């Protein structure tokens, strides 16, 4: 079993819903090595929410 930890920032945007998959994968190229795993995202902002949805 292996794991890694990395910190990065996303650009600030106005209110709305945004796809951040490409930003996550570009900042974490290591996840391409995993077939099964768990990703924990910690968002340090008081008014930010994260919604996980399947993108069809």
PQR file with spaces between the fields and no chain letter, atoms N, CA, C, O and H, PARSE charges and radii, in Angstrom:
ATOM       1  N    UNK     1       0.845   -1.176    0.000 -0.4000 1.5000
ATOM       2  CA   UNK     1       0.000    0.000    0.000 -0.0000 2.0000
ATOM       3  C    UNK     1       0.890    1.237    0.000  0.5500 1.7000
ATOM       4  O    UNK     1       1.888    1.291    0.718 -0.5500 1.4000
ATOM       5  N    UNK     2       0.531    2.214   -0.794 -0.4000 1.5000
ATOM       6  CA   UNK     2       1.299    3.455   -0.843 -0.0000 2.0000
ATOM       7  C    UNK     2       0.340    4.647   -0.775  0.5500 1.7000
ATOM       8  O    UNK     2      -0.858    4.520   -1.027 -0.5500 1.4000
ATOM       9  H    UNK     2      -0.280    2.171   -1.377  0.4000 1.0000
ATOM      10  N    UNK     3       0.893    5.788   -0.431 -0.4000 1.5000
ATOM      11  CA   UNK     3       0.110    7.003   -0.368 -0.0000 2.0000
ATOM      12  C    UNK     3       1.028    8.196   -0.567  0.5500 1.7000
ATOM      13  O    UNK     3       2.247    8.077   -0.447 -0.5500 1.4000
ATOM      14  H    UNK     3       1.866    5.892   -0.226  0.4000 1.0000
ATOM      15  N    UNK     4       0.447    9.335   -0.867 -0.4000 1.5000
ATOM      16  CA   UNK     4       1.214   10.570   -0.954 -0.0000 2.0000
ATOM      17  C    UNK     4       0.312   11.730   -0.550  0.5500 1.7000
ATOM      18  O    UNK     4      -0.913   11.610   -0.526 -0.5500 1.4000
ATOM      19  H    UNK     4      -0.544    9.432   -0.964  0.4000 1.0000
ATOM      20  N    UNK     5       0.944   12.846   -0.236 -0.4000 1.5000
ATOM      21  CA   UNK     5       0.224   14.043    0.181 -0.0000 2.0000
ATOM      22  C    UNK     5       0.785   15.218   -0.584  0.5500 1.7000
ATOM      23  O    UNK     5       1.995   15.309   -0.792 -0.5500 1.4000
ATOM      24  H    UNK     5       1.940   12.943   -0.256  0.4000 1.0000
ATOM      25  N    UNK     6      -0.078   16.111   -0.999 -0.4000 1.5000
ATOM      26  CA   UNK     6       0.367   17.270   -1.760 -0.0000 2.0000
ATOM      27  C    UNK     6      -0.589   18.427   -1.506  0.5500 1.7000
ATOM      28  O    UNK     6      -1.793   18.219   -1.352 -0.5500 1.4000
ATOM      29  H    UNK     6      -1.061   16.037   -0.830  0.4000 1.0000
ATOM      30  N    UNK     7      -0.062   19.634   -1.463 -0.4000 1.5000
ATOM      31  CA   UNK     7      -0.885   20.834   -1.295 -0.0000 2.0000
ATOM      32  C    UNK     7      -0.811   21.669   -2.563  0.5500 1.7000
ATOM      33  O    UNK     7       0.253   21.797   -3.169 -0.5500 1.4000
ATOM      34  H    UNK     7       0.915   19.803   -1.588  0.4000 1.0000
ATOM      35  N    UNK     8      -1.930   22.232   -2.956 -0.4000 1.5000
ATOM      36  CA   UNK     8      -1.958   23.145   -4.095 -0.0000 2.0000
ATOM      37  C    UNK     8      -3.169   24.048   -3.949  0.5500 1.7000
ATOM      38  O    UNK     8      -4.051   23.790   -3.129 -0.5500 1.4000
ATOM      39  H    UNK     8      -2.794   22.129   -2.463  0.4000 1.0000
ATOM      40  N    UNK     9      -3.210   25.096   -4.737 -0.4000 1.5000
ATOM      41  CA   UNK     9      -4.305   26.068   -4.666 -0.0000 2.0000
ATOM      42  C    UNK     9      -5.071   26.094   -5.980  0.5500 1.7000
ATOM      43  O    UNK     9      -4.500   25.910   -7.055 -0.5500 1.4000
ATOM      44  H    UNK     9      -2.494   25.306   -5.402  0.4000 1.0000
ATOM      45  N    UNK    10      -6.356   26.324   -5.874 -0.4000 1.5000
ATOM      46  CA   UNK    10      -7.198   26.537   -7.043 -0.0000 2.0000
ATOM      47  C    UNK    10      -7.467   28.028   -7.154  0.5500 1.7000
ATOM      48  O    UNK    10      -7.523   28.732   -6.145 -0.5500 1.4000
ATOM      49  H    UNK    10      -6.820   26.474   -5.001  0.4000 1.0000
ATOM      50  N    UNK    11      -7.634   28.507   -8.380 -0.4000 1.5000
ATOM      51  CA   UNK    11      -7.891   29.936   -8.555 -0.0000 2.0000
ATOM      52  C    UNK    11      -9.271   30.294   -8.011  0.5500 1.7000
ATOM      53  O    UNK    11     -10.207   29.499   -8.092 -0.5500 1.4000
ATOM      54  H    UNK    11      -7.589   27.935   -9.199  0.4000 1.0000
ATOM      55  N    UNK    12      -9.381   31.470   -7.469 -0.4000 1.5000
ATOM      56  CA   UNK    12     -10.657   31.940   -6.927 -0.0000 2.0000
ATOM      57  C    UNK    12     -11.605   32.262   -8.073  0.5500 1.7000
ATOM      58  O    UNK    12     -11.203   32.842   -9.081 -0.5500 1.4000
ATOM      59  H    UNK    12      -8.620   32.116   -7.403  0.4000 1.0000
ATOM      60  N    UNK    13     -12.858   31.884   -7.910 -0.4000 1.5000
ATOM      61  CA   UNK    13     -13.876   32.149   -8.925 -0.0000 2.0000
ATOM      62  C    UNK    13     -15.126   32.674   -8.244  0.5500 1.7000
ATOM      63  O    UNK    13     -15.308   32.500   -7.039 -0.5500 1.4000
ATOM      64  H    UNK    13     -13.184   31.412   -7.091  0.4000 1.0000
ATOM      65  N    UNK    14     -15.985   33.317   -9.020 -0.4000 1.5000
ATOM      66  CA   UNK    14     -17.226   33.834   -8.448 -0.0000 2.0000
ATOM      67  C    UNK    14     -18.174   32.680   -8.127  0.5500 1.7000
ATOM      68  O    UNK    14     -17.875   31.525   -8.431 -0.5500 1.4000
ATOM      69  H    UNK    14     -15.838   33.459   -9.999  0.4000 1.0000
ATOM      70  N    UNK    15     -19.293   32.987   -7.527 -0.4000 1.5000
ATOM      71  CA   UNK    15     -20.271   31.958   -7.158 -0.0000 2.0000
ATOM      72  C    UNK    15     -20.671   31.137   -8.375  0.5500 1.7000
ATOM      73  O    UNK    15     -20.754   31.650   -9.490 -0.5500 1.4000
ATOM      74  H    UNK    15     -19.536   33.926   -7.281  0.4000 1.0000
ATOM      75  N    UNK    16     -20.912   29.868   -8.142 -0.4000 1.5000
ATOM      76  CA   UNK    16     -21.349   28.993   -9.223 -0.0000 2.0000
ATOM      77  C    UNK    16     -20.816   27.595   -9.024  0.5500 1.7000
ATOM      78  O    UNK    16     -20.144   27.300   -8.035 -0.5500 1.4000
ATOM      79  H    UNK    16     -20.844   29.450   -7.236  0.4000 1.0000
ATOM      80  N    UNK    17     -21.123   26.744   -9.971 -0.4000 1.5000
ATOM      81  CA   UNK    17     -20.629   25.366   -9.953 -0.0000 2.0000
ATOM      82  C    UNK    17     -19.579   25.215  -11.041  0.5500 1.7000
ATOM      83  O    UNK    17     -19.780   25.652  -12.174 -0.5500 1.4000
ATOM      84  H    UNK    17     -21.669   26.983  -10.774  0.4000 1.0000
ATOM      85  N    UNK    18     -18.476   24.604  -10.697 -0.4000 1.5000
ATOM      86  CA   UNK    18     -17.362   24.487  -11.629 -0.0000 2.0000
ATOM      87  C    UNK    18     -16.816   23.073  -11.631  0.5500 1.7000
ATOM      88  O    UNK    18     -16.741   22.422  -10.589 -0.5500 1.4000
ATOM      89  H    UNK    18     -18.313   24.249   -9.777  0.4000 1.0000
ATOM      90  N    UNK    19     -16.435   22.604  -12.806 -0.4000 1.5000
ATOM      91  CA   UNK    19     -15.742   21.327  -12.916 -0.0000 2.0000
ATOM      92  C    UNK    19     -14.274   21.576  -12.612  0.5500 1.7000
ATOM      93  O    UNK    19     -13.649   22.432  -13.238 -0.5500 1.4000
ATOM      94  H    UNK    19     -16.496   23.133  -13.652  0.4000 1.0000
ATOM      95  N    UNK    20     -13.719   20.840  -11.660 -0.4000 1.5000
ATOM      96  CA   UNK    20     -12.311   21.027  -11.302 -0.0000 2.0000
ATOM      97  C    UNK    20     -11.487   19.769  -11.555  0.5500 1.7000
ATOM      98  O    UNK    20     -10.348   19.667  -11.098 -0.5500 1.4000
ATOM      99  H    UNK    20     -14.228   20.145  -11.151  0.4000 1.0000
ATOM     100  N    UNK    21     -12.061   18.811  -12.284 -0.4000 1.5000
ATOM     101  CA   UNK    21     -11.362   17.552  -12.546 -0.0000 2.0000
ATOM     102  C    UNK    21     -10.019   17.785  -13.222  0.5500 1.7000
ATOM     103  O    UNK    21      -9.015   17.204  -12.808 -0.5500 1.4000
ATOM     104  H    UNK    21     -12.986   18.894  -12.655  0.4000 1.0000
ATOM     105  N    UNK    22      -9.979   18.625  -14.254 -0.4000 1.5000
ATOM     106  CA   UNK    22      -8.720   18.856  -14.972 -0.0000 2.0000
ATOM     107  C    UNK    22      -7.681   19.534  -14.084  0.5500 1.7000
ATOM     108  O    UNK    22      -6.490   19.247  -14.202 -0.5500 1.4000
ATOM     109  H    UNK    22     -10.793   19.097  -14.590  0.4000 1.0000
ATOM     110  N    UNK    23      -8.112   20.422  -13.204 -0.4000 1.5000
ATOM     111  CA   UNK    23      -7.169   21.072  -12.292 -0.0000 2.0000
ATOM     112  C    UNK    23      -6.616   20.072  -11.274  0.5500 1.7000
ATOM     113  O    UNK    23      -5.434   20.121  -10.934 -0.5500 1.4000
ATOM     114  H    UNK    23      -9.079   20.655  -13.108  0.4000 1.0000
ATOM     115  N    UNK    24      -7.465   19.172  -10.792 -0.4000 1.5000
ATOM     116  CA   UNK    24      -7.019   18.147   -9.840 -0.0000 2.0000
ATOM     117  C    UNK    24      -6.019   17.214  -10.507  0.5500 1.7000
ATOM     118  O    UNK    24      -4.953   16.943   -9.955 -0.5500 1.4000
ATOM     119  H    UNK    24      -8.426   19.132  -11.068  0.4000 1.0000
ATOM     120  N    UNK    25      -6.362   16.720  -11.702 -0.4000 1.5000
ATOM     121  CA   UNK    25      -5.471   15.766  -12.374 -0.0000 2.0000
ATOM     122  C    UNK    25      -4.167   16.412  -12.824  0.5500 1.7000
ATOM     123  O    UNK    25      -3.136   15.740  -12.847 -0.5500 1.4000
ATOM     124  H    UNK    25      -7.228   16.940  -12.151  0.4000 1.0000
ATOM     125  N    UNK    26      -4.177   17.696  -13.183 -0.4000 1.5000
ATOM     126  CA   UNK    26      -2.926   18.345  -13.572 -0.0000 2.0000
ATOM     127  C    UNK    26      -2.033   18.622  -12.362  0.5500 1.7000
ATOM     128  O    UNK    26      -0.808   18.607  -12.483 -0.5500 1.4000
ATOM     129  H    UNK    26      -5.015   18.242  -13.164  0.4000 1.0000
ATOM     130  N    UNK    27      -2.636   18.873  -11.200 -0.4000 1.5000
ATOM     131  CA   UNK    27      -1.854   19.095   -9.982 -0.0000 2.0000
ATOM     132  C    UNK    27      -1.432   17.802   -9.303  0.5500 1.7000
ATOM     133  O    UNK    27      -0.493   17.796   -8.506 -0.5500 1.4000
ATOM     134  H    UNK    27      -3.631   18.885  -11.102  0.4000 1.0000
ATOM     135  N    UNK    28      -2.115   16.711   -9.611 -0.4000 1.5000
ATOM     136  CA   UNK    28      -1.809   15.408   -9.008 -0.0000 2.0000
ATOM     137  C    UNK    28      -1.599   14.347  -10.093  0.5500 1.7000
ATOM     138  O    UNK    28      -2.391   13.409  -10.182 -0.5500 1.4000
ATOM     139  H    UNK    28      -2.878   16.716  -10.258  0.4000 1.0000
ATOM     140  N    UNK    29      -0.559   14.469  -10.916 -0.4000 1.5000
ATOM     141  CA   UNK    29      -0.350   13.472  -11.975 -0.0000 2.0000
ATOM     142  C    UNK    29      -0.092   12.074  -11.420  0.5500 1.7000
ATOM     143  O    UNK    29      -0.241   11.087  -12.140 -0.5500 1.4000
ATOM     144  H    UNK    29       0.084   15.232  -10.843  0.4000 1.0000
ATOM     145  N    UNK    30       0.292   11.981  -10.152 -0.4000 1.5000
ATOM     146  CA   UNK    30       0.567   10.687   -9.527 -0.0000 2.0000
ATOM     147  C    UNK    30      -0.670    9.799   -9.454  0.5500 1.7000
ATOM     148  O    UNK    30      -0.543    8.577   -9.382 -0.5500 1.4000
ATOM     149  H    UNK    30       0.413   12.783   -9.567  0.4000 1.0000
ATOM     150  N    UNK    31      -1.864   10.387   -9.471 -0.4000 1.5000
ATOM     151  CA   UNK    31      -3.064    9.564   -9.344 -0.0000 2.0000
ATOM     152  C    UNK    31      -3.286    8.684  -10.566  0.5500 1.7000
ATOM     153  O    UNK    31      -4.076    7.742  -10.509 -0.5500 1.4000
ATOM     154  H    UNK    31      -1.968   11.380   -9.529  0.4000 1.0000
ATOM     155  N    UNK    32      -2.611    8.970  -11.655 -0.4000 1.5000
ATOM     156  CA   UNK    32      -2.705    8.119  -12.832 -0.0000 2.0000
ATOM     157  C    UNK    32      -2.110    6.743  -12.613  0.5500 1.7000
ATOM     158  O    UNK    32      -2.408    5.811  -13.360 -0.5500 1.4000
ATOM     159  H    UNK    32      -1.969    9.736  -11.701  0.4000 1.0000
ATOM     160  N    UNK    33      -1.264    6.604  -11.590 -0.4000 1.5000
ATOM     161  CA   UNK    33      -0.631    5.323  -11.271 -0.0000 2.0000
ATOM     162  C    UNK    33      -1.551    4.402  -10.474  0.5500 1.7000
ATOM     163  O    UNK    33      -1.243    3.222  -10.311 -0.5500 1.4000
ATOM     164  H    UNK    33      -1.022    7.361  -10.983  0.4000 1.0000
ATOM     165  N    UNK    34      -2.664    4.915   -9.978 -0.4000 1.5000
ATOM     166  CA   UNK    34      -3.570    4.140   -9.129 -0.0000 2.0000
ATOM     167  C    UNK    34      -4.799    3.687   -9.914  0.5500 1.7000
ATOM     168  O    UNK    34      -5.353    4.449  -10.707 -0.5500 1.4000
ATOM     169  H    UNK    34      -2.915    5.874  -10.110  0.4000 1.0000
ATOM     170  N    UNK    35      -5.214    2.459   -9.691 -0.4000 1.5000
ATOM     171  CA   UNK    35      -6.455    1.966  -10.284 -0.0000 2.0000
ATOM     172  C    UNK    35      -7.608    2.084   -9.292  0.5500 1.7000
ATOM     173  O    UNK    35      -8.749    2.325   -9.688 -0.5500 1.4000
ATOM     174  H    UNK    35      -4.764    1.841   -9.048  0.4000 1.0000
ATOM     175  N    UNK    36      -7.313    1.918   -8.016 -0.4000 1.5000
ATOM     176  CA   UNK    36      -8.306    2.013   -6.948 -0.0000 2.0000
ATOM     177  C    UNK    36      -7.699    2.868   -5.852  0.5500 1.7000
ATOM     178  O    UNK    36      -6.516    2.730   -5.541 -0.5500 1.4000
ATOM     179  H    UNK    36      -6.386    1.723   -7.695  0.4000 1.0000
ATOM     180  N    UNK    37      -8.490    3.744   -5.266 -0.4000 1.5000
ATOM     181  CA   UNK    37      -7.940    4.568   -4.201 -0.0000 2.0000
ATOM     182  C    UNK    37      -8.970    5.508   -3.611  0.5500 1.7000
ATOM     183  O    UNK    37     -10.159    5.435   -3.920 -0.5500 1.4000
ATOM     184  H    UNK    37      -9.451    3.856   -5.519  0.4000 1.0000
ATOM     185  N    UNK    38      -8.494    6.376   -2.769 -0.4000 1.5000
ATOM     186  CA   UNK    38      -9.326    7.339   -2.070 -0.0000 2.0000
ATOM     187  C    UNK    38      -8.635    8.690   -2.142  0.5500 1.7000
ATOM     188  O    UNK    38      -7.442    8.792   -1.856 -0.5500 1.4000
ATOM     189  H    UNK    38      -7.527    6.436   -2.518  0.4000 1.0000
ATOM     190  N    UNK    39      -9.363    9.714   -2.516 -0.4000 1.5000
ATOM     191  CA   UNK    39      -8.828   11.068   -2.590 -0.0000 2.0000
ATOM     192  C    UNK    39      -9.530   11.914   -1.542  0.5500 1.7000
ATOM     193  O    UNK    39     -10.757   12.014   -1.545 -0.5500 1.4000
ATOM     194  H    UNK    39     -10.332    9.631   -2.748  0.4000 1.0000
ATOM     195  N    UNK    40      -8.769   12.517   -0.652 -0.4000 1.5000
ATOM     196  CA   UNK    40      -9.310   13.430    0.357 -0.0000 2.0000
ATOM     197  C    UNK    40      -8.937   14.846   -0.043  0.5500 1.7000
ATOM     198  O    UNK    40      -7.762   15.151   -0.249 -0.5500 1.4000
ATOM     199  H    UNK    40      -7.772   12.435   -0.650  0.4000 1.0000
ATOM     200  N    UNK    41      -9.930   15.704   -0.151 -0.4000 1.5000
ATOM     201  CA   UNK    41      -9.691   17.113   -0.445 -0.0000 2.0000
ATOM     202  C    UNK    41     -10.096   17.937    0.770  0.5500 1.7000
ATOM     203  O    UNK    41     -11.220   17.821    1.258 -0.5500 1.4000
ATOM     204  H    UNK    41     -10.884   15.457    0.017  0.4000 1.0000
ATOM     205  N    UNK    42      -9.183   18.764    1.255 -0.4000 1.5000
ATOM     206  CA   UNK    42      -9.461   19.648    2.387 -0.0000 2.0000
ATOM     207  C    UNK    42      -9.501   21.069    1.850  0.5500 1.7000
ATOM     208  O    UNK    42      -8.505   21.567    1.326 -0.5500 1.4000
ATOM     209  H    UNK    42      -8.270   18.859    0.858  0.4000 1.0000
ATOM     210  N    UNK    43     -10.631   21.712    1.978 -0.4000 1.5000
ATOM     211  CA   UNK    43     -10.810   23.054    1.436 -0.0000 2.0000
ATOM     212  C    UNK    43     -10.809   24.040    2.593  0.5500 1.7000
ATOM     213  O    UNK    43     -11.675   23.993    3.466 -0.5500 1.4000
ATOM     214  H    UNK    43     -11.441   21.307    2.403  0.4000 1.0000
ATOM     215  N    UNK    44      -9.828   24.934    2.589 -0.4000 1.5000
ATOM     216  CA   UNK    44      -9.663   25.888    3.689 -0.0000 2.0000
ATOM     217  C    UNK    44     -10.389   27.201    3.376  0.5500 1.7000
ATOM     218  O    UNK    44      -9.755   28.244    3.220 -0.5500 1.4000
ATOM     219  H    UNK    44      -9.124   24.973    1.879  0.4000 1.0000
ATOM     220  N    UNK    45     -11.687   27.141    3.289 -0.4000 1.5000
ATOM     221  CA   UNK    45     -12.462   28.353    3.037 -0.0000 2.0000
ATOM     222  C    UNK    45     -13.816   28.204    3.716  0.5500 1.7000
ATOM     223  O    UNK    45     -14.424   27.135    3.678 -0.5500 1.4000
ATOM     224  H    UNK    45     -12.202   26.294    3.416  0.4000 1.0000
ATOM     225  N    UNK    46     -14.279   29.272    4.331 -0.4000 1.5000
ATOM     226  CA   UNK    46     -15.503   29.186    5.125 -0.0000 2.0000
ATOM     227  C    UNK    46     -16.769   29.047    4.295  0.5500 1.7000
ATOM     228  O    UNK    46     -17.755   28.485    4.771 -0.5500 1.4000
ATOM     229  H    UNK    46     -13.785   30.141    4.361  0.4000 1.0000
ATOM     230  N    UNK    47     -16.765   29.546    3.070 -0.4000 1.5000
ATOM     231  CA   UNK    47     -18.005   29.514    2.285 -0.0000 2.0000
ATOM     232  C    UNK    47     -17.896   28.646    1.033  0.5500 1.7000
ATOM     233  O    UNK    47     -18.658   28.830    0.085 -0.5500 1.4000
ATOM     234  H    UNK    47     -15.964   30.003    2.683  0.4000 1.0000
ATOM     235  N    UNK    48     -16.979   27.725    1.023 -0.4000 1.5000
ATOM     236  CA   UNK    48     -16.804   26.839   -0.122 -0.0000 2.0000
ATOM     237  C    UNK    48     -17.454   25.488    0.158  0.5500 1.7000
ATOM     238  O    UNK    48     -17.382   24.973    1.274 -0.5500 1.4000
ATOM     239  H    UNK    48     -16.359   27.575    1.794  0.4000 1.0000
ATOM     240  N    UNK    49     -18.080   24.929   -0.852 -0.4000 1.5000
ATOM     241  CA   UNK    49     -18.688   23.602   -0.737 -0.0000 2.0000
ATOM     242  C    UNK    49     -18.183   22.735   -1.886  0.5500 1.7000
ATOM     243  O    UNK    49     -17.882   23.237   -2.969 -0.5500 1.4000
ATOM     244  H    UNK    49     -18.138   25.347   -1.758  0.4000 1.0000
ATOM     245  N    UNK    50     -18.096   21.456   -1.644 -0.4000 1.5000
ATOM     246  CA   UNK    50     -17.638   20.517   -2.659 -0.0000 2.0000
ATOM     247  C    UNK    50     -18.738   19.497   -2.900  0.5500 1.7000
ATOM     248  O    UNK    50     -19.208   18.844   -1.969 -0.5500 1.4000
ATOM     249  H    UNK    50     -18.340   21.048   -0.765  0.4000 1.0000
ATOM     250  N    UNK    51     -19.136   19.369   -4.132 -0.4000 1.5000
ATOM     251  CA   UNK    51     -20.165   18.397   -4.510 -0.0000 2.0000
ATOM     252  C    UNK    51     -19.547   17.414   -5.492  0.5500 1.7000
ATOM     253  O    UNK    51     -18.976   17.816   -6.506 -0.5500 1.4000
ATOM     254  H    UNK    51     -18.754   19.900   -4.889  0.4000 1.0000
ATOM     255  N    UNK    52     -19.662   16.134   -5.191 -0.4000 1.5000
ATOM     256  CA   UNK    52     -19.117   15.105   -6.074 -0.0000 2.0000
ATOM     257  C    UNK    52     -20.245   14.504   -6.898  0.5500 1.7000
ATOM     258  O    UNK    52     -21.218   13.978   -6.356 -0.5500 1.4000
ATOM     259  H    UNK    52     -20.126   15.808   -4.368  0.4000 1.0000
ATOM     260  N    UNK    53     -20.101   14.589   -8.201 -0.4000 1.5000
ATOM     261  CA   UNK    53     -21.115   14.077   -9.114 -0.0000 2.0000
ATOM     262  C    UNK    53     -20.445   13.325  -10.245  0.5500 1.7000
ATOM     263  O    UNK    53     -19.306   13.617  -10.611 -0.5500 1.4000
ATOM     264  H    UNK    53     -19.311   15.016   -8.641  0.4000 1.0000
ATOM     265  N    UNK    54     -21.150   12.367  -10.791 -0.4000 1.5000
ATOM     266  CA   UNK    54     -20.645   11.660  -11.953 -0.0000 2.0000
ATOM     267  C    UNK    54     -20.881   12.542  -13.170  0.5500 1.7000
ATOM     268  O    UNK    54     -21.999   13.003  -13.402 -0.5500 1.4000
ATOM     269  H    UNK    54     -22.075   12.130  -10.493  0.4000 1.0000
ATOM     270  N    UNK    55     -19.839   12.772  -13.936 -0.4000 1.5000
ATOM     271  CA   UNK    55     -19.924   13.647  -15.096 -0.0000 2.0000
ATOM     272  C    UNK    55     -20.189   12.810  -16.338  0.5500 1.7000
ATOM     273  O    UNK    55     -19.292   12.111  -16.810 -0.5500 1.4000
ATOM     274  H    UNK    55     -18.932   12.397  -13.747  0.4000 1.0000
ATOM     275  N    UNK    56     -21.394   12.866  -16.872 -0.4000 1.5000
ATOM     276  CA   UNK    56     -21.752   12.091  -18.057 -0.0000 2.0000
ATOM     277  C    UNK    56     -21.300   12.865  -19.235  0.5500 1.7000
ATOM     278  O    UNK    56     -21.485   12.426  -20.370 -0.5500 1.4000
ATOM     279  H    UNK    56     -22.123   13.434  -16.489  0.4000 1.0000
